Amino acid sequence: MADNGTAGKAVSVASILLALLFLLNGGMKIAGMMVDQFAVWGYPAWFQYLIGVVEALAGVGFLRRPTRFLAAVIVIPIMAGAIYTLVRAGTAPQAAVPAVALLLALFVAKKSR
């Protein structure tokens, strides 16, 4: 079992990775770069912007220790929805990235309480 120092470092690394992922992906959605893809999945254009804002805010939240837990709790259902959407669309292999993000968010949430 990892000591608190090692676990703390692992949470920090996971949080930085999640911050980068959600700032990048959230920014792409806010910029309107996925409107066509959201339409293919059957979602309205506004939903892309909503998810983008929430992801970007969560990305910022992962950068600060006091807000990591909240950021993780917010992205967990978003990643579950992304996995569902990709599997439903017949592109299950693409669900690997949201699945890893979901697992990392669960880890950060558990260790940040």
Residue pairs with C-beta under 8 A, 6 or more apart in sequence:
2 10
7 111
8 111
10 107
10 111
11 68
11 107
11 108
11 111
11 112
14 104
14 107
14 108
15 62
15 63
15 68
15 108
16 62
16 63
17 104
18 58
18 59
18 62
18 71
18 72
18 75
18 101
18 104
18 105
18 108
19 59
19 60
19 62
19 63
20 59
21 59
21 97
21 101
22 55
22 56
22 58
22 59
22 62
22 71
22 75
22 101
23 55
23 56
23 59
23 60
24 59
25 52
25 55
26 51
26 52
26 53
26 54
26 55
26 56
26 57
26 58
26 59
27 52
27 56
28 34
28 52
29 48
29 49
29 51
29 52
29 55
30 49
30 52
30 53
30 56
31 52
32 48
32 49
34 48
35 45
35 48
38 44
38 45
38 47
38 48
39 45
40 89
41 85
41 88
41 89
43 85
51 78
54 74
54 78
55 75
55 78
57 71
57 74
58 71
58 74
58 75
58 78
59 71
60 67
60 71
61 67
61 68
61 70
61 71
61 74
62 68
62 71
62 72
62 108
65 112
68 108
68 112
69 108
69 109
69 112
69 113
71 105
71 108
72 105
72 106
72 108
72 109
72 112
73 109
75 101
75 102
75 105
76 102
76 105
76 106
76 109
79 98
79 99
79 101
79 102
79 105
80 102
82 95
82 98
83 95
83 98
83 99
83 102
86 92
86 94
86 95
86 98
87 95
